[in-house]
Amino acid sequence: MSALIVVDLTPTDSEKLGAYSAQAAETLKPYGGEFLAKGAIESLHGDASFSTKVVIQFPDRDSAVNWYHSDAYQAIIPTRDQGMNSQFHLVS
């Protein structure tokens, strides 16, 4: 069964966020990850804590977890944290 990583984020530095995004996309490939949706959110009910949402699909839970903990992804987390405030959620 496929698994999703859902990212809630608010940009804090557009230059750092751009650098992170380009690198993050490359780290998905070995794990079969692909973006399903990226963009500003419109809250239909309740308050939204973040301004943007990203949904990434993986073939299975192990692929999603292995991607997040991979050396390649872990190496770019400092850039991520400089470019945005975020929460990552695994749905599987």
Secondary structure, DSSP 8 states (H G I E B T S, - for coil): --EEEEEEEEES-HHHHHHHHHHHHHHHGGGT-EEEEEEE---SSS--S-SEEEEEEESSHHHHHHHHHSHHHHHHHHHHHHHEEEEEEEE-
